[in-house]
Amino acid sequence: MSFLPPQWQPSDTELKDRTVLITGAGNGIGRAVALACAKVGAEVLLLGRNEVGLEAVYDDILSAGGREAGIIPFDLNTTDPGRYEALAEQLTETGITLDGLVHNASVLGERRLLAQTSPASWQEVMQVNVSSTFLLTRALMPLLTHAAPSSIILTSSGVGRRGKAYWGAYAVSKFATEGYMQVLADELKATSQIRVNSLNPGAVNTKMRRTAYPGEQPDTNPSPEALTDHWVYLLSDASQSLQGETLSAQN
């Protein structure tokens, strides 16, 4: 069930003067959330490995009258902690503080039995979906602390709350995402003003969903744009009472 208060709608300045970094911002849910945040005043930092996709989102934000976005080409499949720390140093040097961090980037991996999953696919899914979340959050924590109250949103999945056959490494990675969120939220709740929550978008008409369910009629699922208020709410002051929650954007 949606956690949004009845009738809640973001104001045109809901995220004014705030900076939000979004991973996987070049398409799908990440793109939609970036556009929604920019629409209500945020400066958006677009992180992803497809620079062409990021540039297209950058152009869309400017065309809609939003603030100039930052483009951060970055492959989350990298395991080198130094790369994440260097990114944080670069942002620090520009004087940026982070009011929000949206962990959206994920890879689906192989849809097959765990016993048949290749080690290479398993490692990629765990790195992009789990380890990069740890490494990026760890590196950016000083920027989030300086801007507090701030918000971290981890994108979850229904198969990360109840496992299903043939979802393999992806499902396991989303269980790990939920665990990471709960531990981090519990660590921070008494020592900082950083909120940490997970959000399951549910079935959404994205490329990943169409790949996972090739026989499904895409139009039976909502578009990413139809659900973006949930991310904006969690990034806004309206959600300051939410900490360590496993949330869903749909029933």
MDAnalysis code that builds the backbone (N, CA, C; Angstrom):
import MDAnalysis as mda
import numpy as np

u = mda.Universe.empty(753, n_residues=251, atom_resindex=np.repeat(np.arange(251), 3), trajectory=True)
u.add_TopologyAttr("name", ["N", "CA", "C"] * 251)
u.add_TopologyAttr("resid", np.arange(1, 252))
u.add_TopologyAttr("resname", ["MET", "SER", "PHE", "LEU", "PRO", "PRO", "GLN", "TRP", "GLN", "PRO", "SER", "ASP", "THR", "GLU", "LEU", "LYS", "ASP", "ARG", "THR", "VAL", "LEU", "ILE", "THR", "GLY", "ALA", "GLY", "ASN", "GLY", "ILE", "GLY", "ARG", "ALA", "VAL", "ALA", "LEU", "ALA", "CYS", "ALA", "LYS", "VAL", "GLY", "ALA", "GLU", "VAL", "LEU", "LEU", "LEU", "GLY", "ARG", "ASN", "GLU", "VAL", "GLY", "LEU", "GLU", "ALA", "VAL", "TYR", "ASP", "ASP", "ILE", "LEU", "SER", "ALA", "GLY", "GLY", "ARG", "GLU", "ALA", "GLY", "ILE", "ILE", "PRO", "PHE", "ASP", "LEU", "ASN", "THR", "THR", "ASP", "PRO", "GLY", "ARG", "TYR", "GLU", "ALA", "LEU", "ALA", "GLU", "GLN", "LEU", "THR", "GLU", "THR", "GLY", "ILE", "THR", "LEU", "ASP", "GLY", "LEU", "VAL", "HIS", "ASN", "ALA", "SER", "VAL", "LEU", "GLY", "GLU", "ARG", "ARG", "LEU", "LEU", "ALA", "GLN", "THR", "SER", "PRO", "ALA", "SER", "TRP", "GLN", "GLU", "VAL", "MET", "GLN", "VAL", "ASN", "VAL", "SER", "SER", "THR", "PHE", "LEU", "LEU", "THR", "ARG", "ALA", "LEU", "MET", "PRO", "LEU", "LEU", "THR", "HIS", "ALA", "ALA", "PRO", "SER", "SER", "ILE", "ILE", "LEU", "THR", "SER", "SER", "GLY", "VAL", "GLY", "ARG", "ARG", "GLY", "LYS", "ALA", "TYR", "TRP", "GLY", "ALA", "TYR", "ALA", "VAL", "SER", "LYS", "PHE", "ALA", "THR", "GLU", "GLY", "TYR", "MET", "GLN", "VAL", "LEU", "ALA", "ASP", "GLU", "LEU", "LYS", "ALA", "THR", "SER", "GLN", "ILE", "ARG", "VAL", "ASN", "SER", "LEU", "ASN", "PRO", "GLY", "ALA", "VAL", "ASN", "THR", "LYS", "MET", "ARG", "ARG", "THR", "ALA", "TYR", "PRO", "GLY", "GLU", "GLN", "PRO", "ASP", "THR", "ASN", "PRO", "SER", "PRO", "GLU", "ALA", "LEU", "THR", "ASP", "HIS", "TRP", "VAL", "TYR", "LEU", "LEU", "SER", "ASP", "ALA", "SER", "GLN", "SER", "LEU", "GLN", "GLY", "GLU", "THR", "LEU", "SER", "ALA", "GLN", "ASN"])
u.atoms.positions = np.array([
    [0.837, -1.190, 0.000],
    [0.000, 0.000, 0.000],
    [0.880, 1.252, 0.000],
    [0.482, 2.241, -0.791],
    [1.248, 3.483, -0.863],
    [1.292, 4.166, 0.501],
    [2.441, 4.705, 0.848],
    [2.644, 5.367, 2.136],
    [2.400, 6.867, 2.060],
    [2.109, 7.381, 0.864],
    [1.887, 8.813, 0.725],
    [0.649, 9.244, 1.504],
    [0.729, 10.361, 2.214],
    [-0.462, 10.881, 2.885],
    [-1.558, 11.176, 1.863],
    [-2.812, 11.010, 2.237],
    [-3.910, 11.294, 1.311],
    [-3.816, 12.709, 0.750],
    [-3.981, 12.806, -0.547],
    [-4.015, 14.097, -1.246],
    [-2.658, 14.806, -1.297],
    [-1.575, 14.164, -0.819],
    [-0.288, 14.863, -0.838],
    [0.202, 15.058, -2.266],
    [0.621, 16.254, -2.567],
    [1.238, 16.586, -3.845],
    [2.419, 17.511, -3.574],
    [3.536, 17.303, -4.261],
    [4.677, 18.197, -4.026],
    [4.389, 19.597, -4.549],
    [4.861, 20.590, -3.807],
    [4.743, 21.960, -4.279],
    [5.791, 22.206, -5.356],
    [5.665, 23.302, -6.061],
    [6.623, 23.623, -7.120],
    [8.028, 23.871, -6.582],
    [8.135, 24.119, -5.268],
    [9.442, 24.386, -4.656],
    [9.775, 23.362, -3.566],
    [9.200, 22.173, -3.678],
    [9.351, 21.147, -2.637],
    [10.816, 20.841, -2.332],
    [11.646, 20.808, -3.353],
    [13.066, 20.473, -3.165],
    [13.981, 21.638, -3.563],
    [13.481, 22.846, -3.430],
    [14.269, 24.021, -3.802],
    [15.558, 24.097, -2.984],
    [16.647, 24.428, -3.648],
    [17.964, 24.595, -3.019],
    [18.513, 23.296, -2.451],
    [18.034, 22.175, -2.948],
    [18.558, 20.875, -2.498],
    [19.269, 20.174, -3.653],
    [20.239, 19.376, -3.281],
    [21.003, 18.622, -4.271],
    [20.763, 17.135, -4.045],
    [20.404, 16.443, -5.119],
    [20.077, 15.027, -5.046],
    [20.890, 14.261, -6.079],
    [21.588, 13.221, -5.643],
    [22.328, 12.352, -6.563],
    [21.504, 11.098, -6.810],
    [21.339, 10.755, -8.080],
    [20.527, 9.606, -8.467],
    [21.374, 8.674, -9.320],
    [21.484, 7.416, -8.924],
    [22.217, 6.438, -9.734],
    [21.261, 5.797, -10.738],
    [21.836, 5.355, -11.845],
    [20.990, 4.788, -12.896],
    [20.026, 5.813, -13.451],
    [20.511, 7.054, -13.587],
    [19.634, 8.178, -13.935],
    [19.386, 8.330, -15.429],
    [19.984, 7.473, -16.244],
    [19.884, 7.650, -17.693],
    [18.622, 7.115, -18.326],
    [17.861, 6.312, -17.596],
    [16.637, 5.764, -18.181],
    [15.716, 5.245, -17.083],
    [14.534, 4.822, -17.481],
    [13.602, 4.166, -16.574],
    [13.222, 4.997, -15.366],
    [13.191, 4.340, -14.215],
    [12.796, 5.010, -12.975],
    [13.771, 6.127, -12.620],
    [15.064, 5.892, -12.805],
    [16.057, 6.921, -12.477],
    [15.835, 8.193, -13.260],
    [15.560, 8.062, -14.541],
    [15.287, 9.237, -15.381],
    [14.045, 9.971, -14.885],
    [12.983, 9.225, -14.625],
    [11.730, 9.840, -14.187],
    [11.896, 10.560, -12.858],
    [12.620, 9.951, -11.918],
    [12.838, 10.580, -10.615],
    [13.683, 11.842, -10.769],
    [14.690, 11.787, -11.628],
    [15.526, 12.969, -11.857],
    [14.696, 14.129, -12.392],
    [13.855, 13.864, -13.358],
    [13.009, 14.913, -13.928],
    [12.026, 15.450, -12.899],
    [11.466, 14.551, -12.083],
    [10.506, 14.977, -11.059],
    [11.175, 15.843, -10.002],
    [12.378, 15.473, -9.586],
    [13.094, 16.266, -8.584],
    [13.461, 17.642, -9.137],
    [13.923, 17.666, -10.393],
    [14.281, 18.940, -11.011],
    [13.056, 19.832, -11.160],
    [11.920, 19.231, -11.436],
    [10.682, 20.005, -11.626],
    [10.289, 20.779, -10.372],
    [10.642, 20.236, -9.200],
    [10.267, 20.910, -7.949],
    [11.467, 21.585, -7.289],
    [12.469, 21.935, -8.097],
    [13.516, 22.829, -7.636],
    [14.867, 22.251, -7.305],
    [15.029, 20.928, -7.351],
    [16.300, 20.328, -6.947],
    [17.382, 20.484, -8.014],
    [18.614, 20.567, -7.548],
    [19.760, 20.379, -8.425],
    [20.037, 18.884, -8.439],
    [20.028, 18.293, -9.613],
    [20.137, 16.842, -9.728],
    [21.508, 16.463, -10.276],
    [22.128, 15.476, -9.644],
    [23.383, 14.909, -10.128],
    [23.054, 13.556, -10.738],
    [23.295, 13.417, -12.022],
    [22.913, 12.236, -12.786],
    [24.102, 11.289, -12.887],
    [24.019, 10.130, -12.240],
    [25.118, 9.167, -12.265],
    [24.686, 7.921, -13.028],
    [25.540, 7.470, -13.923],
    [25.271, 6.250, -14.678],
    [26.426, 5.934, -15.598],
    [26.381, 4.760, -16.206],
    [27.491, 4.369, -17.071],
    [27.257, 4.754, -18.532],
    [26.017, 5.096, -18.895],
    [25.696, 5.479, -20.267],
    [25.644, 6.999, -20.362],
    [26.762, 7.590, -20.791],
    [26.841, 9.047, -20.816],
    [25.843, 9.655, -21.798],
    [25.569, 8.963, -22.894],
    [24.597, 9.469, -23.865],
    [23.220, 9.586, -23.223],
    [22.842, 8.577, -22.446],
    [21.555, 8.618, -21.750],
    [21.497, 9.733, -20.729],
    [22.584, 9.935, -20.014],
    [22.632, 11.012, -19.017],
    [22.510, 12.378, -19.681],
    [23.162, 12.541, -20.817],
    [23.090, 13.821, -21.532],
    [21.675, 14.099, -22.022],
    [20.957, 13.041, -22.411],
    [19.573, 13.216, -22.855],
    [18.687, 13.680, -21.700],
    [18.908, 13.112, -20.513],
    [18.141, 13.536, -19.337],
    [18.503, 14.970, -18.971],
    [19.773, 15.293, -19.049],
    [20.240, 16.671, -18.814],
    [19.483, 17.646, -19.714],
    [19.395, 17.326, -20.998],
    [18.686, 18.190, -21.950],
    [17.209, 18.297, -21.609],
    [16.609, 17.171, -21.204],
    [15.183, 17.178, -20.857],
    [14.912, 18.070, -19.642],
    [15.826, 18.038, -18.680],
    [15.665, 18.879, -17.489],
    [15.722, 20.359, -17.859],
    [16.704, 20.725, -18.678],
    [16.820, 22.118, -19.097],
    [15.604, 22.553, -19.917],
    [15.137, 21.678, -20.795],
    [13.984, 22.002, -21.636],
    [12.730, 22.238, -20.799],
    [12.651, 21.550, -19.651],
    [11.489, 21.701, -18.777],
    [11.631, 22.870, -17.810],
    [12.738, 23.592, -17.917],
    [12.930, 24.758, -17.060],
    [13.617, 24.478, -15.745],
    [14.215, 23.295, -15.605],
    [14.896, 22.947, -14.368],
    [16.296, 23.523, -14.281],
    [16.880, 23.412, -13.107],
    [18.258, 23.862, -12.908],
    [19.221, 22.962, -13.671],
    [20.362, 23.507, -14.017],
    [21.352, 22.718, -14.746],
    [21.799, 21.532, -13.895],
    [21.731, 20.357, -14.472],
    [22.083, 19.127, -13.750],
    [23.570, 18.824, -13.912],
    [24.080, 17.990, -13.021],
    [25.441, 17.501, -13.136],
    [25.439, 16.114, -13.754],
    [26.397, 15.842, -14.605],
    [26.518, 14.534, -15.251],
    [27.743, 13.827, -14.690],
    [27.535, 12.608, -14.186],
    [28.627, 11.843, -13.587],
    [28.690, 10.467, -14.261],
    [29.507, 10.326, -15.315],
    [29.682, 9.003, -15.913],
    [30.446, 8.109, -14.932],
    [29.842, 7.002, -14.550],
    [30.462, 6.155, -13.523],
    [29.895, 4.754, -13.657],
    [30.785, 3.761, -13.724],
    [30.374, 2.366, -13.824],
    [30.351, 1.750, -12.427],
    [29.175, 1.432, -11.930],
    [29.040, 0.875, -10.585],
    [29.507, -0.567, -10.497],
    [29.933, -1.126, -11.619],
    [30.503, -2.476, -11.585],
    [31.967, -2.456, -11.154],
    [32.501, -1.267, -10.931],
    [33.886, -1.183, -10.454],
    [33.950, -1.534, -8.971],
    [34.958, -2.313, -8.611],
    [35.105, -2.765, -7.220],
    [36.137, -1.957, -6.442],
    [36.774, -1.007, -7.087],
    [37.858, -0.243, -6.472],
    [37.298, 0.847, -5.554],
    [37.475, 0.733, -4.240],
    [36.972, 1.771, -3.333],
    [37.537, 3.147, -3.647],
    [38.749, 3.196, -4.171],
    [39.376, 4.465, -4.489],
    [38.609, 5.271, -5.518],
    [37.924, 4.583, -6.452],
    [37.129, 5.284, -7.466],
    [35.966, 6.023, -6.812],
    [35.338, 5.401, -5.842],
    [34.204, 6.016, -5.148],
    [34.679, 7.181, -4.270],
    [35.822, 6.977, -3.621],
    [36.370, 8.040, -2.779],
    [36.820, 9.239, -3.608],
    [37.362, 8.965, -4.800],
    [37.776, 10.055, -5.685],
    [36.564, 10.863, -6.150],
    [35.456, 10.166, -6.425],
    [34.227, 10.859, -6.810],
    [33.756, 11.778, -5.684],
    [33.779, 11.269, -4.468],
    [33.364, 12.084, -3.322],
    [34.268, 13.301, -3.158],
    [35.561, 13.115, -3.367],
    [36.508, 14.233, -3.263],
    [36.224, 15.293, -4.321],
    [35.912, 14.850, -5.531],
    [35.592, 15.791, -6.609],
    [34.359, 16.617, -6.268],
    [33.341, 15.956, -5.736],
    [32.122, 16.671, -5.354],
    [32.398, 17.646, -4.209],
    [33.209, 17.220, -3.255],
    [33.551, 18.078, -2.125],
    [34.276, 19.331, -2.591],
    [35.165, 19.169, -3.556],
    [35.931, 20.306, -4.070],
    [35.054, 21.337, -4.762],
    [33.904, 20.910, -5.277],
    [32.988, 21.844, -5.932],
    [32.094, 22.566, -4.928],
    [32.186, 22.170, -3.645],
    [31.372, 22.800, -2.611],
    [29.984, 22.212, -2.469],
    [29.748, 21.080, -3.124],
    [28.430, 20.457, -3.074],
    [28.229, 19.706, -1.749],
    [27.035, 19.818, -1.198],
    [26.592, 18.919, -0.139],
    [25.387, 18.166, -0.672],
    [25.113, 16.991, -0.124],
    [24.045, 16.144, -0.648],
    [22.861, 16.104, 0.306],
    [21.733, 16.564, -0.178],
    [20.495, 16.482, 0.593],
    [19.784, 15.151, 0.359],
    [20.123, 14.483, -0.735],
    [19.475, 13.222, -1.035],
    [20.354, 12.324, -1.881],
    [20.270, 11.024, -1.624],
    [20.984, 10.012, -2.400],
    [19.981, 8.913, -2.746],
    [19.738, 8.743, -4.029],
    [18.782, 7.738, -4.497],
    [19.550, 6.614, -5.172],
    [19.607, 5.464, -4.516],
    [20.238, 4.277, -5.091],
    [19.191, 3.583, -5.963],
    [19.282, 3.839, -7.254],
    [18.302, 3.284, -8.180],
    [18.898, 2.249, -9.132],
    [20.162, 2.385, -9.467],
    [20.781, 1.518, -10.467],
    [20.760, 0.049, -10.031],
    [20.370, -0.812, -10.951],
    [20.380, -2.255, -10.710],
    [20.555, -2.976, -12.036],
    [21.092, -4.181, -11.965],
    [21.096, -5.068, -13.129],
    [20.306, -6.319, -12.778],
    [19.649, -6.882, -13.774],
    [18.760, -8.022, -13.564],
    [19.515, -9.339, -13.443],
    [20.566, -9.481, -14.234],
    [21.300, -10.742, -14.219],
    [20.543, -11.844, -14.940],
    [20.891, -13.068, -14.633],
    [20.313, -14.221, -15.311],
    [19.055, -14.699, -14.598],
    [17.969, -14.853, -15.347],
    [16.732, -15.396, -14.795],
    [16.779, -16.907, -14.924],
    [17.369, -17.559, -13.942],
    [17.473, -19.011, -13.987],
    [17.662, -19.536, -12.569],
    [17.682, -20.849, -12.417],
    [17.893, -21.451, -11.107],
    [19.252, -21.035, -10.550],
    [19.324, -20.898, -9.228],
    [20.591, -20.513, -8.614],
    [21.708, -21.487, -8.973],
    [21.395, -22.763, -9.020],
    [22.407, -23.764, -9.321],
    [22.941, -23.637, -10.739],
    [22.206, -22.946, -11.596],
    [22.620, -22.764, -12.986],
    [23.153, -21.362, -13.266],
    [23.183, -20.513, -12.257],
    [23.649, -19.141, -12.435],
    [25.165, -19.114, -12.579],
    [25.651, -18.401, -13.560],
    [27.102, -18.324, -13.761],
    [27.729, -17.441, -12.683],
    [28.923, -17.799, -12.222],
    [29.609, -16.971, -11.219],
    [29.815, -15.532, -11.695],
    [30.075, -15.339, -12.986],
    [30.303, -13.990, -13.496],
    [29.046, -13.134, -13.364],
    [27.891, -13.711, -13.699],
    [26.633, -12.973, -13.571],
    [26.327, -12.683, -12.108],
    [26.541, -13.672, -11.244],
    [26.317, -13.478, -9.807],
    [27.160, -12.311, -9.284],
    [28.438, -12.303, -9.640],
    [29.328, -11.256, -9.153],
    [28.911, -9.878, -9.652],
    [28.499, -9.782, -10.916],
    [28.082, -8.481, -11.453],
    [26.848, -7.960, -10.732],
    [25.865, -8.828, -10.519],
    [24.637, -8.410, -9.843],
    [24.938, -7.955, -8.418],
    [25.743, -8.713, -7.713],
    [26.065, -8.348, -6.334],
    [26.874, -7.049, -6.262],
    [27.766, -6.852, -7.221],
    [28.561, -5.626, -7.216],
    [27.690, -4.403, -7.500],
    [26.922, -4.451, -8.576],
    [26.129, -3.284, -8.969],
    [24.983, -3.036, -7.991],
    [24.314, -4.087, -7.567],
    [23.112, -3.927, -6.756],
    [23.378, -3.785, -5.261],
    [24.513, -4.296, -4.793],
    [24.768, -4.297, -3.343],
    [26.078, -3.594, -2.987],
    [27.181, -4.118, -3.482],
    [28.486, -3.603, -3.052],
    [28.686, -2.142, -3.432],
    [28.214, -1.755, -4.615],
    [28.375, -0.348, -5.008],
    [27.551, 0.568, -4.108],
    [26.418, 0.076, -3.625],
    [25.606, 0.862, -2.687],
    [26.398, 1.150, -1.419],
    [27.045, 0.118, -0.903],
    [27.891, 0.286, 0.287],
    [29.036, 1.247, 0.015],
    [29.751, 1.038, -1.094],
    [30.931, 1.844, -1.388],
    [30.567, 3.303, -1.652],
    [29.487, 3.538, -2.399],
    [29.099, 4.906, -2.718],
    [28.562, 5.636, -1.488],
    [27.726, 4.969, -0.717],
    [27.191, 5.592, 0.496],
    [28.316, 5.914, 1.471],
    [29.225, 4.986, 1.646],
    [30.365, 5.189, 2.545],
    [31.169, 6.412, 2.129],
    [31.425, 6.536, 0.823],
    [32.224, 7.664, 0.338],
    [31.487, 8.994, 0.456],
    [30.172, 8.972, 0.280],
    [29.393, 10.216, 0.267],
    [28.834, 10.606, 1.629],
    [29.051, 9.783, 2.642],
    [28.465, 10.049, 3.955],
    [28.829, 11.431, 4.514],
    [30.066, 11.899, 4.368],
    [30.355, 13.256, 4.873],
    [29.513, 14.336, 4.203],
    [29.243, 14.183, 2.908],
    [28.425, 15.168, 2.196],
    [26.971, 15.105, 2.645],
    [26.484, 13.925, 2.948],
    [25.120, 13.765, 3.456],
    [25.011, 14.294, 4.878],
    [26.039, 14.063, 5.679],
    [26.043, 14.527, 7.065],
    [26.058, 16.056, 7.127],
    [26.831, 16.650, 6.258],
    [26.939, 18.116, 6.258],
    [25.622, 18.784, 5.881],
    [24.832, 18.112, 5.040],
    [23.570, 18.690, 4.571],
    [22.379, 18.326, 5.449],
    [22.578, 17.456, 6.419],
    [21.468, 16.917, 7.206],
    [20.568, 18.011, 7.767],
    [19.221, 17.782, 7.782],
    [18.570, 16.504, 7.516],
    [18.599, 16.121, 6.035],
    [19.011, 14.894, 5.788],
    [19.115, 14.399, 4.424],
    [18.483, 13.016, 4.342],
    [18.402, 12.501, 3.112],
    [17.650, 11.260, 2.901],
    [18.370, 10.332, 1.946],
    [18.420, 9.056, 2.314],
    [18.944, 8.002, 1.447],
    [17.794, 7.061, 1.115],
    [17.589, 6.823, -0.172],
    [16.532, 5.912, -0.618],
    [17.171, 4.760, -1.372],
    [16.874, 3.546, -0.946],
    [17.371, 2.356, -1.621],
    [16.213, 1.691, -2.360],
    [16.406, 1.459, -3.643],
    [15.352, 0.851, -4.450],
    [15.341, -0.649, -4.226],
    [14.200, -1.149, -3.776],
    [14.054, -2.558, -3.454],
    [13.187, -3.253, -4.504],
    [12.650, -4.400, -4.139],
    [11.813, -5.174, -5.057],
    [10.981, -6.155, -4.254],
    [9.837, -6.538, -4.813],
    [9.012, -7.534, -4.146],
    [9.731, -8.854, -3.953],
    [10.645, -9.201, -4.893],
    [11.378, -10.464, -4.757],
    [12.528, -10.336, -3.765],
    [12.724, -9.135, -3.230],
    [13.685, -8.947, -2.153],
    [13.021, -8.959, -0.790],
    [11.725, -9.205, -0.782],
    [10.970, -9.311, 0.467],
    [10.330, -10.681, 0.618],
    [10.099, -11.332, -0.502],
    [9.696, -12.735, -0.523],
    [10.315, -13.354, -1.767],
    [11.232, -14.293, -1.550],
    [11.975, -14.863, -2.660],
    [11.110, -15.663, -3.618],
    [11.499, -15.634, -4.890],
    [10.795, -16.390, -5.923],
    [11.804, -17.142, -6.778],
    [11.414, -18.336, -7.170],
    [12.262, -19.137, -8.049],
    [12.539, -18.391, -9.344],
    [13.712, -18.628, -9.873],
    [14.165, -18.080, -11.153],
    [14.523, -16.588, -11.102],
    [14.473, -16.002, -9.917],
    [14.916, -14.615, -9.795],
    [16.358, -14.536, -9.306],
    [16.925, -15.662, -8.920],
    [18.347, -15.814, -8.689],
    [19.048, -14.704, -7.932],
    [20.182, -14.289, -8.501],
    [21.034, -13.303, -7.837],
    [20.310, -11.982, -7.612],
    [19.420, -11.609, -8.514],
    [18.702, -10.339, -8.363],
    [17.901, -10.331, -7.067],
    [17.144, -11.398, -6.824],
    [16.346, -11.474, -5.595],
    [17.243, -11.447, -4.365],
    [18.323, -12.217, -4.400],
    [19.242, -12.249, -3.261],
    [19.831, -10.857, -3.018],
    [20.157, -10.149, -4.097],
    [20.734, -8.806, -3.949],
    [19.743, -7.840, -3.317],
    [18.466, -8.020, -3.602],
    [17.465, -7.116, -3.035],
    [17.178, -7.449, -1.566],
    [17.307, -8.717, -1.187],
    [17.268, -9.036, 0.243],
    [18.435, -8.362, 0.957],
    [19.595, -8.367, 0.324],
    [20.761, -7.703, 0.906],
    [20.539, -6.188, 0.989],
    [19.883, -5.625, -0.002],
    [19.557, -4.203, 0.012],
    [18.695, -3.855, 1.221],
    [17.693, -4.685, 1.478],
    [16.816, -4.457, 2.635],
    [17.613, -4.552, 3.941],
    [18.493, -5.536, 4.024],
    [19.302, -5.688, 5.233],
    [20.243, -4.525, 5.448],
    [20.866, -4.082, 4.371],
    [21.766, -2.929, 4.468],
    [20.998, -1.698, 4.945],
    [19.821, -1.479, 4.377],
    [19.004, -0.334, 4.777],
    [18.683, -0.390, 6.267],
    [18.255, -1.539, 6.754],
    [17.849, -1.654, 8.150],
    [19.017, -1.408, 9.101],
    [20.173, -1.978, 8.779],
    [21.340, -1.790, 9.645],
    [21.794, -0.337, 9.643],
    [21.882, 0.262, 8.453],
    [22.336, 1.649, 8.370],
    [21.355, 2.593, 9.069],
    [20.066, 2.366, 8.872],
    [19.062, 3.216, 9.522],
    [19.151, 3.113, 11.037],
    [19.369, 1.904, 11.533],
    [19.459, 1.717, 12.980],
    [20.713, 2.367, 13.542],
    [21.794, 2.339, 12.776],
    [23.026, 2.994, 13.208],
    [22.879, 4.515, 13.266],
    [22.122, 5.067, 12.332],
    [22.065, 6.522, 12.192],
    [20.942, 7.185, 12.982],
    [19.942, 6.403, 13.383],
    [18.737, 7.025, 13.940],
    [18.995, 7.837, 15.207],
    [19.981, 7.446, 16.001],
    [20.233, 8.152, 17.256],
    [21.436, 9.091, 17.183],
    [22.128, 9.085, 16.036],
    [23.377, 9.845, 15.957],
    [23.402, 10.883, 14.848],
    [22.390, 10.903, 13.988],
    [22.413, 11.853, 12.876],
    [20.994, 12.185, 12.450],
    [20.895, 13.077, 11.486],
    [19.611, 13.448, 10.901],
    [19.492, 12.925, 9.472],
    [20.149, 11.803, 9.215],
    [20.068, 11.170, 7.899],
    [19.009, 10.068, 7.948],
    [18.014, 10.175, 7.094],
    [16.968, 9.159, 7.019],
    [17.367, 8.115, 5.979],
    [17.057, 6.851, 6.264],
    [17.364, 5.762, 5.348],
    [16.137, 4.871, 5.239],
    [15.623, 4.712, 4.035],
    [14.451, 3.875, 3.806],
    [14.593, 3.132, 2.482],
    [13.869, 2.022, 2.353],
    [13.830, 1.309, 1.076],
    [12.461, 1.497, 0.444],
    [12.451, 1.487, -0.882],
    [11.214, 1.701, -1.625],
    [11.101, 0.674, -2.748],
    [10.040, -0.120, -2.698],
    [9.739, -1.085, -3.750],
    [8.779, -0.428, -4.737],
    [9.226, -0.181, -5.971],
    [8.335, 0.472, -6.942],
    [7.160, -0.392, -7.365],
    [7.311, -1.723, -7.237],
    [6.295, -2.624, -7.768],
    [6.493, -2.823, -9.262],
    [5.501, -3.394, -9.917],
    [5.568, -3.623, -11.362],
    [5.439, -2.292, -12.093],
    [6.474, -1.935, -12.849],
    [6.519, -0.653, -13.558],
    [6.925, -0.921, -15.003],
    [6.385, -0.152, -15.917],
    [6.685, -0.328, -17.337],
    [8.068, 0.227, -17.658],
    [9.089, -0.596, -17.392],
    [10.479, -0.234, -17.677],
    [11.111, -1.316, -18.548],
    [12.276, -1.012, -19.072],
    [13.002, -1.985, -19.887],
    [13.314, -3.243, -19.083],
    [13.699, -3.078, -17.806],
    [14.006, -4.241, -16.979],
    [12.775, -5.127, -16.802],
    [11.622, -4.514, -16.547],
    [10.394, -5.293, -16.377],
    [10.038, -6.024, -17.668],
    [10.178, -5.355, -18.798],
    [9.851, -5.991, -20.076],
    [10.806, -7.136, -20.386],
    [12.055, -7.003, -19.946],
    [13.021, -8.095, -20.122],
    [12.671, -9.281, -19.235],
    [12.269, -8.995, -18.002],
    [11.932, -10.065, -17.057],
    [10.635, -10.769, -17.426],
    [9.700, -10.022, -18.009],
    [8.388, -10.578, -18.366],
    [8.083, -10.263, -19.829],
    [8.756, -10.945, -20.762],
    [8.574, -10.626, -22.186],
    [7.154, -10.885, -22.702],
    [6.403, -11.757, -22.035],
    [5.051, -12.053, -22.484],
    [3.986, -11.160, -21.881],
    [4.381, -10.261, -21.008],
    [3.434, -9.386, -20.327],
    [3.102, -8.171, -21.180],
    [1.864, -7.740, -21.130],
    [1.471, -6.512, -21.809],
    [2.026, -5.325, -21.021],
    [2.990, -4.588, -21.575],
    [3.645, -3.508, -20.816],
    [2.674, -2.469, -20.279],
    [1.637, -2.173, -21.043],
    [0.722, -1.100, -20.649],
    [-0.141, -1.452, -19.445],
    [-0.067, -2.699, -18.983],
    [-0.823, -3.052, -17.781],
    [-0.162, -2.507, -16.522],
    [1.090, -2.070, -16.636],
    [1.826, -1.517, -15.497],
    [1.966, -0.001, -15.633],
    [2.001, 0.717, -14.514],
    [2.149, 2.170, -14.587],
    [3.517, 2.565, -15.119],
    [3.583, 3.747, -15.683],
    [4.862, 4.287, -16.132],
    [5.666, 4.748, -14.918],
    [6.984, 4.866, -15.044],
    [7.780, 5.410, -13.937],
    [7.300, 6.795, -13.513],
    [6.894, 7.601, -14.490],
    [6.471, 8.979, -14.202],
    [5.254, 9.026, -13.282],
    [4.436, 7.978, -13.317],
    [3.217, 7.962, -12.503],
    [3.501, 7.747, -11.022],
    [4.737, 7.355, -10.688],
    [5.050, 6.979, -9.307],
    [6.076, 7.885, -8.641],
    [6.559, 8.893, -9.335],
    [7.703, 9.661, -8.824],
    [7.409, 10.455, -7.558],
    [6.135, 10.742, -7.271],
    [5.825, 11.480, -6.039],
    [6.355, 10.758, -4.804],
    [6.458, 9.428, -4.870],
    [6.933, 8.658, -3.713],
    [8.393, 8.988, -3.397],
    [9.215, 9.145, -4.420],
    [10.623, 9.511, -4.208],
    [10.739, 10.961, -3.744],
    [9.979, 11.838, -4.371],
    [10.020, 13.247, -3.983],
    [9.603, 13.406, -2.522],
    [8.581, 12.681, -2.117],
    [8.120, 12.748, -0.727],
    [9.231, 12.321, 0.234],
    [9.901, 11.220, -0.085],
    [10.959, 10.723, 0.798],
    [12.168, 11.652, 0.830],
    [12.348, 12.451, -0.188],
    [13.448, 13.408, -0.224],
    [13.080, 14.731, 0.428],
    [11.808, 14.940, 0.707],
    [11.331, 16.215, 1.242],
    [11.257, 16.183, 2.772],
    [11.068, 17.351, 3.363],
    [10.934, 17.445, 4.817],
    [9.679, 16.751, 5.328],
    [8.724, 16.520, 4.441],
    [7.468, 15.891, 4.857],
    [7.670, 14.471, 5.381],
    [8.795, 13.844, 5.024],
    [9.018, 12.437, 5.401],
    [9.961, 12.279, 6.589],
    [10.189, 13.329, 7.363],
    [11.201, 13.261, 8.415],
    [10.880, 12.245, 9.511],
    [9.658, 11.783, 9.592],
    [9.306, 10.781, 10.604],
    [9.607, 9.360, 10.140],
    [9.971, 9.188, 8.880],
    [10.217, 7.849, 8.339],
    [11.693, 7.497, 8.428],
    [11.988, 6.415, 9.102],
    [13.365, 5.955, 9.251],
    [13.369, 4.433, 9.353],
    [14.148, 3.783, 8.483],
    [14.275, 2.336, 8.524],
    [13.043, 1.594, 8.055],
    [12.250, 2.225, 7.186],
    [10.989, 1.636, 6.743],
    [11.153, 0.906, 5.404],
    [10.451, -0.213, 5.266],
    [10.363, -0.929, 3.997],
    [9.056, -0.504, 3.332],
    [9.159, 0.358, 2.349],
    [8.005, 1.027, 1.770],
    [7.703, 0.509, 0.368],
    [6.469, 0.719, -0.063],
    [6.039, 0.305, -1.400],
    [5.292, 1.435, -2.076],
    [5.504, 1.567, -3.386],
    [4.837, 2.612, -4.150],
    [3.474, 2.167, -4.664],
    [3.218, 0.856, -4.619],
    [1.946, 0.327, -5.091],
    [1.436, -0.700, -4.089],
    [0.168, -1.069, -4.236],
    [-0.424, -2.070, -3.338],
    [0.259, -3.411, -3.524],
])
